[in-house]
Amino acid sequence: MALASYIQRRDGRYYLQIRLAPKLSQMLDRSIYRKSLRTSKYVVAQHRLRECLGWIYKLNESIDYPHLIKQNLRLLQDYIKDSWPLSDERLFSRRAYEEMFKNFKHRSIAAGYDPAIIAPEINKLFSVFVQQNADAEAHQRNIINQQHYERGRQDAAASILRSNAPSSFQLEIPVIQVVRSEDFEPPTLLVREGATETNSVSSPVLNAPTANLPEQLVQPKETAAALIPQNTGPNENTRFSEALELYLDETPGSKDTNAATRLIFSFLIEKMGNPVVAEFGPEAVKKFDSMMPDIPNRTGIPREHTKSLAARLSVIRVFGTDGFVI
């Protein structure tokens, strides 16, 4: 591609590099114009290069300072007519030209050719041009901030939808059926009035025998304690592996957030036999603290031994500390 000859790649970033015409080189005191395209993507670098080549080619046609000043005047007039909003590559080209114009203006005045005398309106045009660039950059930053806000809002909404209901909302409450009056016959009581026996209907609510009630209501009564979840917190027999799971369940954050805690607990469990938390006394703490400073970082450690602190410690105990960073 023709554009490839003007693009260089250094340390993963792309740069514009073009040789200037001899006359322009003398006036700007440089033979090669080099500018970072501020991207590591080749397609973006190509678009920005195309925009910059427009004003570079026009300046390359200059034969002396008066001619160069008039070329700059035409470029400023064209840039000011740009429509809103500016594209990313157009704004980059304008910023690169703005930097070049300032350099050219200083050298032109030093050579005795003041642009304000040869082209009186050039300073006013340049001021408008700079203000347009500042407004376009502010607009671009605002768009980026809005995109970040929307992305964060969507991530937060997705996180809320993925979150589990707390344990208090996960109780299995037994379903109790409602007893209708037609489901059982009201009992009768034998009442003796003098020598005469009569049947009297009693209240079904107060006197209904349990034999006529549905099975669901005859079952032994469950106390309120049966509906309360059992205590799953730590006790005197809790081991460090169980304490770690309880901590991770109750502590908000991703796996990456709790990675350090998980690493340290796993090291303690592996090296000290998963002891009971209540029995982890001062001597055990002293022994654990004495092992921690000997753990090397990942530099120089084989990949298969970098997954846990205990594996890293085992490596230096076998091979020594030479060549490792502790």
ABEGO torsion letter per residue (X at the ends): XAAAAABBBBGGBBBBBBBBBAAAAAAAGBABBBBBAGBABAAAAAAAAAAAAAAAAAAAABABAAAAAAAAAAAAAAAAABBOBBBAAAAAAAAAAAAAAAAAAAAAAAAGBBAAAABAAAAAAAAAAAAAAAAAAAAAAAAAAAAAAAAAAAAAAAAAAABBBBAAAABBBBBBBBBBAAABBBBBBBBBBEABBBBBBBBAAAABBAAABBAAAABBBBBAAAABBBBABBBAABBAAAAAAAAAAABBEBAAAAAAAAAAAAAAAAAAGGBBAAABBAAAAAAAAAAAAABBBABGBBAAAAABAAAAAAAAAAAEABGBBX
